């Protein structure tokens, strides 16, 4: 009986350790936490990673967030920069999770295709290029990208059609090509 009890306790400890490792791993890649760790407001400056930018040298702050974690990343940026963001585009796979965030009316919420680009992916690509085309050297663009961004947002070279992109993507997915 003692041996069986000791084995069960040991198995419980192993299971607990595994659960802690998994939770720690998930916390390390949580998009909200990652953005909050990388972006800080410091009095009259913004700290992005290890780069400190003076707010006085910035006319406008634009936010572009794309990928499966687009809402979480954009929400974290909004938590830090709030009303300082003058315009934004968020491109995700679904409209889900939008209710937990309050997006300014100036923000565009777009839906692209994933894992295969769709017409929404082309619209997203055009909208982002249009927004970036209106920037000046004194604007700051905070651009958050997570997995899925390359399918959700696309802007093919002239002569390449959406159908071309879809066929290539489907072929790569079917053969098991690595995202790398």
Backbone torsions as a table, in degrees:
resi	resn	phi	psi	omega
1	UNK	NA	-42.1	179.4
2	UNK	-60.9	-42.6	-179.5
3	UNK	-63.7	-44.3	179.5
4	UNK	-63.6	-44.1	179.1
5	UNK	-63.5	-43.5	178.6
6	UNK	-61.8	-41.0	179.3
7	UNK	-63.9	-43.1	179.4
8	UNK	-64.8	-41.0	178.1
9	UNK	-64.9	-41.1	177.9
10	UNK	-63.0	-43.3	178.0
11	UNK	-62.6	-39.1	177.5
12	UNK	-64.5	-40.4	177.9
13	UNK	-64.1	-41.8	178.3
14	UNK	-63.3	-45.3	179.4
15	UNK	-61.9	-40.4	179.0
16	UNK	-64.7	-42.5	179.0
17	UNK	-63.8	-42.4	178.4
18	UNK	-62.5	-44.2	179.2
19	UNK	-61.5	-39.4	178.4
20	UNK	-66.1	-39.5	178.7
21	UNK	-64.9	-45.3	179.7
22	UNK	-61.9	-46.5	-179.5
23	UNK	-63.6	-40.0	178.1
24	UNK	-63.2	-40.1	178.1
25	UNK	-64.1	-44.3	179.1
26	UNK	-63.7	-40.8	177.8
27	UNK	-62.4	-36.6	-177.3
28	UNK	-67.3	-26.4	-178.7
29	UNK	-110.9	10.7	177.8
30	UNK	-62.3	121.4	-174.6
31	UNK	-60.8	-38.0	178.8
32	UNK	-63.4	-48.5	-179.5
33	UNK	-63.9	-39.8	179.5
34	UNK	-60.5	-45.0	179.7
35	UNK	-67.0	-44.6	-179.5
36	UNK	-63.0	-30.8	176.6
37	UNK	-74.4	-26.2	-175.2
38	UNK	-97.0	-12.0	-173.3
39	UNK	-131.7	121.4	179.7
40	UNK	-138.5	145.3	174.7
41	UNK	-97.4	126.6	-178.6
42	UNK	-127.4	99.4	-179.7
43	UNK	46.5	-98.8	-177.5
44	UNK	-107.8	24.5	-178.4
45	UNK	-140.7	162.0	173.6
46	UNK	-118.0	129.0	175.9
47	UNK	-102.8	116.0	177.2
48	UNK	-116.6	109.2	-173.0
49	UNK	62.9	-117.6	178.1
50	UNK	-110.6	13.2	-179.4
51	UNK	-103.6	124.0	179.8
52	UNK	-101.2	122.9	-179.5
53	UNK	-117.3	132.8	178.3
54	UNK	-74.2	131.0	176.4
55	UNK	-63.7	-27.6	-179.2
56	UNK	-68.6	-22.8	179.8
57	UNK	-90.4	0.5	-176.9
58	UNK	-111.2	122.9	176.9
59	UNK	-80.1	-50.1	-177.8
60	UNK	-135.3	150.5	172.1
61	UNK	-116.4	124.2	178.3
62	UNK	-112.8	145.4	-179.9
63	UNK	-121.1	126.2	172.0
64	UNK	-125.0	127.2	-179.1
65	UNK	-134.8	121.2	-177.5
66	UNK	-130.7	149.0	175.1
67	UNK	120.5	179.8	-177.7
68	UNK	-67.2	-21.2	177.4
69	UNK	-104.7	20.5	-174.5
70	UNK	-56.7	-45.2	-178.0
71	UNK	-64.4	-45.5	-178.2
72	UNK	-63.6	-43.6	-179.6
73	UNK	-65.9	-45.9	179.5
74	UNK	-63.5	-39.2	177.8
75	UNK	-61.3	-39.1	178.6
76	UNK	-67.8	-41.6	177.4
77	UNK	-61.6	-42.9	178.0
78	UNK	-63.2	-36.0	178.1
79	UNK	-59.1	-39.7	-177.5
80	UNK	-82.4	-48.0	-170.5
81	UNK	-97.1	-14.2	177.3
82	UNK	41.7	-125.4	-173.8
83	UNK	-72.1	-4.0	177.3
84	UNK	-69.0	-20.2	178.8
85	UNK	-80.4	121.8	-175.9
86	UNK	-94.7	-19.8	-177.7
87	UNK	-160.0	155.3	179.8
88	UNK	-163.2	156.8	174.5
89	UNK	-132.9	130.4	176.2
90	UNK	-121.3	127.0	179.6
91	UNK	-122.8	119.4	-178.5
92	UNK	-132.8	-178.3	-178.7
93	UNK	-85.9	-29.9	-176.9
94	UNK	-140.0	166.6	173.8
95	UNK	-85.4	-1.4	-178.0
96	UNK	-61.0	157.8	177.2
97	UNK	71.6	0.0	-178.9
98	UNK	-71.5	-25.7	-175.8
99	UNK	-64.9	-28.6	-177.4
100	UNK	-77.9	-7.9	178.9
101	UNK	-117.3	149.4	173.6
102	UNK	-106.2	107.5	-179.2
103	UNK	-95.7	136.3	175.9
104	UNK	-61.0	154.8	-178.6
105	UNK	-63.3	-23.3	179.5
106	UNK	-71.9	-19.9	-178.2
107	UNK	-73.5	141.7	173.3
108	UNK	-104.9	126.9	174.7
109	UNK	-104.7	115.5	-176.4
110	UNK	-119.9	152.2	-179.9
111	UNK	-117.6	123.8	176.6
112	UNK	-110.1	178.1	179.3
113	UNK	-93.3	145.8	177.3
114	UNK	-154.6	132.0	6.5
115	UNK	-84.2	-4.4	-179.9
116	UNK	-107.2	129.6	178.6
117	UNK	-58.2	150.5	177.9
118	UNK	-134.7	-177.1	179.3
119	UNK	-56.2	-33.2	176.4
120	UNK	-62.7	-31.5	177.3
121	UNK	-65.1	-39.0	177.4
122	UNK	-68.1	-42.1	178.0
123	UNK	-60.9	-44.5	179.5
124	UNK	-60.5	-43.8	178.6
125	UNK	-60.2	-45.2	178.9
126	UNK	-63.5	-43.5	-178.8
127	UNK	-62.9	-42.2	179.8
128	UNK	-65.9	-43.9	178.8
129	UNK	-62.6	-40.1	177.7
130	UNK	-62.8	-44.7	179.6
131	UNK	-63.6	-45.9	-179.8
132	UNK	-65.9	-29.3	178.3
133	UNK	-67.3	-17.1	179.7
134	UNK	-97.1	5.7	-178.3
135	UNK	-82.2	160.0	175.4
136	UNK	-122.6	167.8	178.7
137	UNK	-60.2	-18.4	-179.8
138	UNK	-96.1	8.9	174.7
139	UNK	-92.8	149.5	174.0
140	UNK	-113.1	125.0	176.1
141	UNK	-108.0	117.5	173.9
142	UNK	-94.8	113.1	-173.4
143	UNK	-117.1	110.4	-179.3
144	UNK	-103.7	129.1	-177.9
145	UNK	-129.0	130.3	173.9
146	UNK	-128.0	-179.6	-177.8
147	UNK	-53.0	141.3	179.7
148	UNK	94.5	-9.9	-175.7
149	UNK	-59.1	-34.5	-176.6
150	UNK	-71.3	-23.0	175.4
151	UNK	-91.0	-36.6	-177.0
152	UNK	-69.2	-29.1	-178.9
153	UNK	-130.3	123.5	177.7
154	UNK	-144.7	152.2	177.2
155	UNK	-149.4	85.6	-173.2
156	UNK	-70.7	155.8	173.9
157	UNK	-60.7	153.9	177.1
158	UNK	-56.4	135.2	-179.5
159	UNK	96.2	-14.1	176.0
160	UNK	-101.5	125.2	-176.3
161	UNK	-95.7	166.1	174.4
162	UNK	-59.7	-40.2	178.2
163	UNK	-59.8	-40.8	177.2
164	UNK	-58.6	-48.2	180.0
165	UNK	-61.5	-43.1	-179.6
166	UNK	-63.1	-43.0	-179.0
167	UNK	-65.5	-43.1	178.6
168	UNK	-63.7	-44.9	179.6
169	UNK	-61.1	-46.0	178.9
170	UNK	-61.5	-40.8	178.1
171	UNK	-63.6	-43.4	178.9
172	UNK	-64.7	-40.9	178.0
173	UNK	-65.3	-41.7	-176.8
174	UNK	-66.0	-32.1	-178.1
175	UNK	-91.1	0.5	178.1
176	UNK	78.3	24.0	-179.7
177	UNK	-58.6	141.4	179.7
178	UNK	-74.8	149.0	176.0
179	UNK	-62.6	-24.4	178.2
180	UNK	-65.9	NA	NA
